[in-house]
Every structure is written in structure tokens, then in C-alpha cells.
Amino acid sequence: MTLDEPRKPEFASWDSYTQFARRVRRINRYLWGDQETAFLDTVLATICNRDGMLKEGTVLYRAQLGVDWQDLEDEEGNWLGENVRAYGSSRMKP
């Protein structure tokens, strides 16, 4: 396995994050080896390329797993079933 290279700065693979996440979830969460340290150092070395300022007043939304269930009724109030839909905007603001 090729290590990420923070001095370049460059990740060894497009899959570097997935490999890092798998190792810290399943192998060793608290004691990092050379691969984990190199990945994190590369993240720090390349963060300036992904850093940006948000304008004041920018509205942010969050992604959230789950759905709302909406009861469907006819004109007479008889229950027809349920409709699945994404969470509404009121729930998406952090």
C-alpha cells in the first residue's frame, strides 16, 4: 500500500478516505499507524485548497437520513394510506 504524501501534498489514491475510515472503525481506533498518520497529515496539508469563506447571512441546510409519513385522506376524511416524503425545510436548518 502506498502512503499518502503530505509533503507533495497529495493523496496516494482516490480511495484514501475510505481506507482510512475502514481502518479506524474496524482495526484500531485509538492507536494510529503510518497509514493513518500520513492520511491525516495530508488532509492538513491540502485543507487550504478546500477552505472558503461564507458570506454573512448565508443559509445552511443539513442532510438528514429519514422520511416523514403523511396520511392520505379522501374528501370525506377516509384514510387512503400513507405517503412517504423527505423531511420538510423546517427540520433541515441546523
C-alpha distances in whole Angstrom, upper triangle without the diagonal:
4,6,10,12,16,18,17,17,15,12,9,10,13,12,11,14,14,10,12,15,14,13,16,19,18,16,17,19,21,19,16,13,11,9,12,14,12,12,16,17,16,18,21,20,21,23,26,25,26,29,32,36,38,41,44,45,42,42,38,38,35,33,34,34,37,40,44,47,50,53,55,58,61,64,66,63,62,59,57,53,50,48,44,43,41,42,44,44,46,43,40,41,39
4,7,9,13,14,14,14,11,9,6,8,12,12,10,13,14,12,13,16,16,15,18,20,20,18,19,21,22,20,16,13,11,9,12,13,10,11,15,15,13,16,18,17,18,21,23,22,23,26,30,33,36,39,42,43,40,40,37,37,35,33,35,34,38,41,45,47,51,54,56,59,62,65,67,64,63,60,58,54,51,49,45,44,41,42,44,44,45,43,40,41,39
4,6,9,11,12,12,10,8,6,9,12,12,9,12,14,11,11,15,15,14,16,19,19,17,17,18,19,17,13,11,8,6,9,9,6,8,11,11,10,13,15,14,15,18,21,20,21,24,27,31,33,37,39,41,38,38,35,35,33,32,33,33,37,40,44,47,50,53,55,59,62,64,66,63,63,59,58,54,51,49,45,43,40,41,43,42,44,41,38,38,36
4,6,9,9,8,6,5,4,8,10,11,8,10,13,11,11,14,16,15,16,19,20,19,18,19,19,18,14,12,9,7,9,9,5,6,9,8,6,9,12,11,11,14,17,16,17,20,24,27,29,33,36,37,34,35,32,32,30,29,31,32,35,38,42,45,48,51,53,57,60,62,64,62,61,58,56,53,49,47,43,41,38,39,41,39,41,38,35,36,34
4,6,6,6,5,6,7,10,13,14,11,13,16,15,14,17,19,18,19,22,23,22,21,21,22,20,16,14,11,10,12,10,7,8,10,8,6,10,11,9,10,14,16,16,17,20,23,27,29,33,35,37,35,36,33,34,32,31,33,34,38,41,45,48,51,54,56,60,62,65,67,64,64,61,59,56,52,50,46,44,41,41,43,41,43,40,37,37,35
4,6,4,6,8,10,13,15,16,13,14,17,16,15,18,20,19,19,23,24,23,22,21,21,20,16,15,12,12,12,10,7,8,9,6,4,8,8,6,8,11,13,13,15,17,21,24,27,30,33,35,32,34,31,32,30,30,33,34,38,41,44,47,50,54,56,59,62,64,67,64,64,60,59,56,52,49,46,44,40,40,42,40,41,39,36,35,33
4,5,8,10,12,15,17,19,16,18,21,20,18,22,24,23,23,26,28,26,25,25,24,23,19,18,14,14,15,13,10,11,12,9,8,11,11,8,10,13,14,15,17,19,22,25,29,32,34,37,35,36,34,35,34,34,36,37,41,44,47,51,53,57,59,63,65,68,70,67,67,64,62,59,55,53,49,47,44,43,45,43,44,42,39,38,36
3,5,9,10,13,15,17,15,17,21,20,19,22,24,23,24,27,29,28,27,26,27,25,21,20,17,16,17,15,12,12,14,11,9,12,12,9,9,13,14,13,16,18,21,25,28,31,34,36,34,35,33,34,33,33,36,37,41,43,47,50,53,56,58,62,64,66,69,66,66,63,61,58,54,52,48,46,42,43,44,42,44,42,38,38,36
4,7,10,12,14,16,13,15,18,18,17,20,22,22,22,25,27,26,25,24,25,24,20,19,16,15,15,14,10,10,11,9,6,9,9,6,6,10,11,11,13,15,19,22,25,28,31,33,31,32,30,31,30,30,33,34,38,40,44,47,50,53,55,59,61,63,66,63,63,60,58,55,52,49,45,43,39,40,41,39,40,39,35,35,33
4,6,9,10,12,10,12,16,15,15,18,20,20,21,23,25,24,24,24,24,23,20,18,15,14,14,14,10,9,11,10,7,9,11,9,8,11,13,12,13,16,20,23,26,29,32,34,31,32,30,30,29,29,31,32,36,39,42,45,48,51,53,57,59,62,64,61,61,58,56,53,49,47,43,41,38,38,40,38,40,38,34,34,33
4,6,7,9,7,9,12,12,11,14,16,16,17,20,21,21,21,21,22,21,17,16,14,11,12,12,9,7,10,10,7,8,11,10,9,12,15,13,14,17,21,24,26,30,33,34,31,32,29,29,27,27,29,29,33,36,40,43,45,49,51,54,57,59,62,59,59,55,53,50,47,44,41,39,35,36,38,36,38,36,33,33,32
4,7,8,7,10,12,11,12,15,16,16,18,20,21,20,21,21,22,21,17,16,13,10,12,13,10,9,12,12,10,12,15,14,13,16,18,17,18,21,24,28,30,34,36,38,35,35,32,32,30,29,31,31,35,38,41,44,47,50,52,56,58,61,63,61,60,56,55,51,48,45,42,40,37,38,40,39,41,38,35,36,34
4,5,5,9,10,9,11,14,15,15,17,19,20,20,21,21,23,22,19,18,15,12,14,15,12,10,14,15,12,13,16,16,14,17,19,17,18,21,24,28,29,33,36,37,34,34,31,30,28,27,28,28,32,35,38,41,44,47,49,53,55,58,60,58,57,53,51,48,45,42,39,37,34,35,37,37,39,36,33,34,33
4,6,8,9,10,12,13,14,16,18,19,20,21,22,22,24,24,21,20,18,15,15,17,15,12,15,16,13,13,17,16,14,16,18,16,16,19,22,26,27,31,33,34,31,31,28,27,25,23,25,26,29,32,35,38,41,44,45,49,52,54,57,54,53,50,48,45,42,39,35,34,31,32,34,33,36,33,30,31,30
4,6,5,6,9,10,11,13,15,16,17,17,19,19,21,21,18,18,17,13,13,16,14,11,14,16,13,13,17,17,16,17,20,18,18,21,24,27,28,32,34,35,32,31,28,27,25,23,24,24,27,30,34,36,39,43,44,48,51,54,56,53,52,49,47,43,40,38,34,33,30,31,33,33,35,32,29,31,30
4,6,5,6,9,10,11,12,14,16,16,16,16,18,18,15,14,13,9,10,12,10,7,10,12,10,10,14,15,13,15,18,17,16,19,23,26,28,31,34,35,31,31,28,27,25,23,25,25,28,32,35,38,41,44,46,50,53,55,57,55,54,50,49,45,42,40,36,34,32,32,34,34,36,33,30,31,29
4,5,5,6,9,10,11,12,14,15,15,15,17,17,14,15,14,11,10,12,11,8,10,12,11,10,13,15,13,14,17,17,15,18,21,24,25,29,31,32,29,28,25,24,21,20,21,21,25,28,32,35,38,41,43,47,50,53,54,52,51,47,46,42,39,37,33,31,28,29,31,30,32,29,26,27,26
4,5,5,6,9,10,11,12,13,15,14,17,18,15,16,16,12,11,15,14,11,13,16,14,13,17,18,17,18,21,20,18,21,24,27,28,31,33,34,31,30,26,25,22,20,21,20,24,27,30,33,36,40,42,45,48,51,53,50,49,46,44,40,37,35,31,30,27,28,31,31,32,29,27,28,27
4,5,5,6,9,10,11,11,12,13,16,16,13,13,13,9,9,13,12,10,12,15,14,14,17,19,18,19,22,22,21,23,26,29,31,34,36,37,34,33,29,28,25,23,24,24,27,30,34,36,40,43,45,49,52,55,56,53,52,49,47,44,40,38,35,34,31,32,34,34,36,33,30,31,30
4,5,5,6,9,10,10,10,10,13,13,10,11,11,8,6,10,10,7,9,12,12,11,14,16,16,17,20,20,19,21,25,27,29,33,34,35,32,32,28,27,24,23,24,23,27,30,34,37,40,43,45,49,52,55,57,54,53,49,48,44,41,39,35,34,31,31,34,33,35,32,29,30,28
4,5,5,6,8,10,10,9,12,14,12,13,14,11,9,12,13,10,11,15,15,13,16,19,18,18,22,22,20,22,25,27,28,32,33,34,31,30,26,25,22,20,20,20,23,27,30,33,36,40,42,46,49,52,53,50,49,46,44,41,38,36,32,31,28,28,31,31,32,28,26,27,25
4,6,5,6,8,9,10,13,14,12,13,15,12,11,14,15,13,14,18,17,17,20,22,21,21,25,25,23,25,28,31,32,35,37,37,34,33,29,28,24,22,22,21,24,28,31,34,37,40,43,46,49,52,54,51,50,46,45,41,38,36,33,32,29,30,33,33,34,31,29,30,28
4,6,5,5,6,7,11,11,9,10,12,9,8,12,13,11,13,16,16,16,19,21,21,22,25,25,24,26,29,32,33,37,38,39,36,35,31,30,27,25,25,24,27,31,35,37,41,44,46,50,53,56,57,54,53,49,48,44,41,40,36,35,33,33,36,36,37,33,31,32,30
4,6,6,5,4,8,9,8,10,13,11,8,11,13,12,12,15,16,16,18,20,21,21,24,25,23,25,28,30,31,35,36,37,34,33,29,28,25,24,23,23,26,30,33,36,39,42,45,49,52,55,56,53,52,48,47,44,40,39,35,34,32,31,34,34,34,31,29,30,28
4,6,7,6,10,12,12,14,16,14,12,15,17,15,15,19,19,18,21,23,23,23,27,27,25,26,29,31,32,36,37,37,34,33,29,27,24,22,21,21,23,27,30,33,36,39,42,46,49,52,53,50,49,45,44,40,37,36,32,32,29,29,32,32,33,29,28,29,27
4,6,7,11,12,12,14,16,14,13,16,18,17,17,21,22,21,23,26,26,26,30,30,28,30,33,35,36,39,40,40,38,36,32,31,27,25,24,23,26,29,33,35,39,41,44,47,51,54,55,52,50,47,46,42,39,38,34,34,32,32,35,35,36,32,31,32,30
4,7,10,9,10,11,14,12,11,14,17,16,17,20,21,21,23,25,26,26,30,30,29,30,34,36,37,41,42,42,40,38,35,33,30,28,28,27,29,33,36,39,42,45,48,51,54,58,59,55,54,50,49,46,43,42,38,38,35,35,38,38,39,35,34,35,33
4,6,6,7,9,12,12,10,13,15,15,15,18,20,19,21,24,25,25,28,29,28,29,32,35,36,40,40,41,39,38,34,33,30,28,28,27,30,34,37,40,43,46,49,52,56,59,60,56,55,52,51,47,44,43,39,39,36,36,39,38,39,35,34,35,32
4,6,7,10,13,13,10,12,15,14,13,17,19,18,19,22,23,23,26,27,26,27,30,32,33,36,37,38,36,35,31,30,27,26,25,25,28,32,35,37,41,44,47,50,54,57,58,54,53,50,49,45,42,41,37,37,34,33,36,36,36,32,31,31,28
4,6,10,13,13,10,12,15,15,14,16,19,18,19,22,23,23,26,28,27,27,30,32,33,37,38,38,37,36,32,32,29,28,28,28,31,35,37,40,44,47,50,53,57,59,60,57,56,53,52,48,45,44,40,39,36,36,38,38,37,34,33,33,30
4,7,10,11,9,10,13,14,13,15,18,18,19,21,23,23,27,28,27,28,32,34,35,39,40,41,39,38,35,34,31,31,31,31,34,38,41,43,47,50,53,56,60,62,64,60,60,56,55,51,48,47,43,42,39,39,41,41,41,37,36,36,33
4,7,8,6,6,10,10,10,12,15,15,16,18,20,21,24,25,25,26,29,32,33,37,38,40,37,37,34,33,30,30,30,30,34,37,40,43,47,50,53,56,59,62,64,60,60,56,55,51,48,47,43,42,39,38,41,40,40,37,35,35,32
4,6,6,6,9,10,11,12,14,16,17,18,20,21,25,26,26,27,31,33,35,39,41,42,40,39,36,36,33,32,33,33,36,40,43,46,49,52,55,59,62,65,66,63,62,58,57,54,50,49,45,44,41,41,43,42,43,40,38,38,35
4,6,5,6,9,10,10,12,14,15,16,18,20,23,24,24,26,29,32,35,38,40,42,39,39,36,36,33,33,34,34,37,41,44,47,51,54,56,60,63,66,67,64,64,60,59,55,52,50,46,45,42,42,44,43,44,41,39,39,36
4,6,5,6,9,10,11,12,14,15,16,18,21,22,22,24,28,31,33,37,38,40,37,37,34,33,31,30,31,31,34,38,41,44,48,51,53,57,60,63,64,61,61,57,56,52,49,47,43,42,39,39,41,40,41,38,36,36,34
4,5,5,6,9,10,11,13,14,15,16,20,21,20,22,26,28,30,34,36,37,34,34,31,31,28,27,28,28,32,35,39,42,45,48,51,54,58,60,62,59,58,55,53,50,46,45,41,39,36,36,38,38,38,35,33,33,31
4,5,5,6,9,10,11,12,14,15,19,20,20,21,25,28,30,34,35,37,34,35,32,32,29,29,30,31,34,38,41,44,47,51,53,57,60,63,64,61,61,57,56,53,49,47,43,42,39,38,40,39,40,37,34,34,32
4,6,5,6,9,10,10,12,14,17,18,18,20,24,27,29,33,35,37,34,35,32,32,30,29,31,32,35,39,42,45,48,52,54,58,61,63,65,62,62,58,57,53,50,48,44,42,39,39,41,39,41,38,35,35,33
4,5,5,6,9,10,11,12,15,16,16,18,21,25,27,30,32,34,31,32,28,28,26,26,27,28,32,35,38,41,44,48,50,54,57,59,61,58,58,54,53,50,46,44,40,38,35,35,37,36,37,34,31,32,29
4,5,5,6,9,10,10,14,15,15,16,20,22,25,28,30,32,29,30,27,27,25,25,26,27,31,34,38,41,44,47,50,53,56,59,61,58,57,54,53,49,46,44,40,38,35,34,36,35,35,33,30,30,27
4,5,5,6,9,10,13,14,15,16,20,23,25,29,31,33,31,31,28,29,27,28,29,31,34,38,41,44,47,51,53,57,60,62,64,61,61,57,56,53,49,47,43,41,38,37,39,37,38,36,33,32,30
4,5,5,6,8,11,12,13,14,18,21,24,28,30,32,29,30,27,28,27,27,29,30,34,37,40,43,46,50,52,55,58,61,63,60,60,56,55,52,48,46,42,40,36,36,38,36,37,35,32,32,29
4,5,5,6,9,10,10,12,15,18,21,25,27,28,26,27,24,24,23,23,25,27,30,34,37,40,43,46,48,52,55,57,59,56,56,53,52,49,45,42,39,36,33,33,34,32,34,31,28,28,26
4,6,5,8,10,10,11,15,17,20,24,26,28,26,27,24,25,24,25,27,29,33,36,39,42,45,48,51,54,57,59,61,58,59,55,54,51,47,45,41,39,35,34,36,34,34,32,29,28,26
4,6,7,9,11,12,15,18,21,25,27,29,27,29,26,28,27,27,30,32,35,38,41,45,47,51,53,57,59,61,64,61,61,58,57,53,50,47,43,41,37,37,38,36,37,35,32,31,29
4,6,6,7,9,13,16,19,23,25,27,25,26,24,25,24,25,28,29,33,36,39,42,45,49,50,54,57,59,61,58,58,55,54,51,47,44,41,38,35,34,35,33,35,33,30,29,27
4,5,5,6,10,13,16,19,22,24,22,23,21,22,21,22,25,27,31,34,36,40,42,46,48,52,54,56,59,56,56,53,52,49,45,42,39,36,32,32,33,30,32,30,27,26,24
4,5,5,8,11,15,18,20,23,21,23,21,23,23,24,27,30,33,36,38,42,44,48,50,53,56,58,60,57,58,55,54,51,47,44,41,38,34,34,34,31,33,31,28,27,25
4,6,8,12,15,18,21,23,21,23,21,23,23,24,27,29,33,35,38,41,43,47,48,52,54,56,59,56,57,54,52,50,46,43,39,37,33,33,33,31,32,31,28,27,26
4,7,10,13,16,19,21,18,20,17,19,19,20,23,25,29,31,34,37,39,43,45,48,51,53,55,53,53,50,49,46,42,39,36,33,29,29,30,27,29,27,24,23,22
4,7,10,13,16,18,16,18,16,18,19,20,23,26,30,32,34,38,40,44,45,49,51,53,55,53,53,51,50,47,43,40,37,34,30,29,29,27,28,27,23,22,21
4,7,10,13,15,13,15,14,17,18,20,23,26,30,31,34,37,39,43,44,47,50,51,54,51,52,50,49,46,42,39,36,33,29,28,28,25,26,26,22,21,19
4,7,9,12,10,13,13,16,18,20,24,27,30,32,33,37,38,42,44,47,49,50,53,51,52,49,48,46,42,39,36,33,29,28,27,24,25,25,21,19,18
4,6,8,7,10,10,13,15,18,22,25,28,29,31,34,35,39,41,44,46,47,50,47,48,46,45,43,39,36,34,30,27,25,24,21,21,22,18,16,16
4,6,6,9,11,15,17,21,24,27,30,31,32,35,36,40,41,44,46,47,49,47,49,47,46,44,40,37,35,31,28,26,25,21,22,23,20,17,17
4,6,9,11,15,18,21,24,28,30,31,31,35,36,39,41,43,45,46,49,46,48,46,46,44,40,37,35,31,28,26,24,20,20,22,19,16,16
4,6,9,13,16,19,22,26,27,28,28,32,32,36,37,40,42,42,45,43,44,43,42,41,37,34,32,28,25,23,21,17,17,19,16,13,14
4,6,10,13,16,19,23,25,26,26,30,30,34,36,38,40,41,44,42,43,41,40,38,35,32,30,26,23,21,19,15,16,17,14,12,12
4,7,10,14,16,20,22,22,23,26,27,30,32,35,37,38,40,38,39,37,37,35,31,28,26,22,19,17,15,12,12,13,11,8,10
4,7,10,13,17,19,20,21,24,26,29,31,34,37,38,40,38,39,36,36,33,30,27,24,21,17,15,14,11,12,12,9,7,7
4,7,9,13,15,16,17,21,22,26,28,31,34,35,37,35,36,33,32,30,26,23,21,17,14,12,11,8,10,9,5,5,7
4,6,10,12,14,16,20,22,25,27,31,34,36,38,35,35,32,32,29,25,23,19,16,13,11,12,10,11,9,5,6,6
4,7,10,12,14,18,20,24,26,29,32,34,36,34,34,31,30,27,23,20,17,14,10,10,11,11,12,10,7,9,10
4,6,9,12,15,18,21,24,27,30,33,35,31,32,28,28,24,21,18,15,13,9,8,11,11,12,9,7,10,11
4,7,10,14,17,20,23,26,29,32,34,30,30,27,26,22,19,17,13,12,9,9,12,14,15,11,11,14,14
4,7,10,13,17,19,23,26,29,30,27,26,23,22,19,15,13,10,9,7,7,11,13,14,11,11,15,16
4,7,10,13,15,19,22,25,26,23,23,20,19,16,12,10,6,6,5,6,9,12,13,11,12,16,17
4,6,10,13,16,19,22,23,20,20,17,16,13,10,8,6,5,6,6,8,12,12,11,13,16,18
4,7,10,13,16,19,20,17,17,13,13,10,6,6,5,6,9,9,11,15,15,14,16,20,22
4,6,10,13,16,17,14,14,11,11,9,5,5,6,7,10,11,11,15,16,15,18,21,23
4,6,10,13,14,10,10,7,8,6,5,6,9,11,14,14,15,19,19,19,21,24,27
4,7,10,11,9,8,6,5,5,6,7,10,12,16,17,17,20,21,21,23,26,29
4,7,8,5,5,4,5,7,9,10,14,16,19,20,20,23,24,24,27,29,32
4,5,5,5,7,7,10,12,13,17,18,22,23,23,26,26,27,29,32,35
4,6,7,10,11,14,15,16,20,21,24,25,24,27,27,29,31,33,36
4,6,9,11,14,16,18,22,23,26,27,26,29,29,30,33,35,38
4,6,9,12,13,15,19,21,24,24,24,27,27,27,30,33,35
4,6,9,12,15,18,20,24,24,25,28,28,28,31,34,36
4,6,8,11,15,17,21,22,22,26,26,26,28,31,34
4,7,10,13,16,20,21,22,25,26,26,28,31,34
4,7,10,13,17,18,20,23,24,24,26,29,31
4,7,10,13,15,16,20,21,20,22,25,28
4,6,10,12,14,17,19,18,20,23,25
4,7,10,12,15,17,16,17,20,23
4,7,8,12,14,13,14,17,20
4,6,9,12,10,10,14,16
4,7,8,6,7,11,13
4,6,6,7,10,13
4,5,5,7,11
4,6,6,9
4,6,8
4,6
4
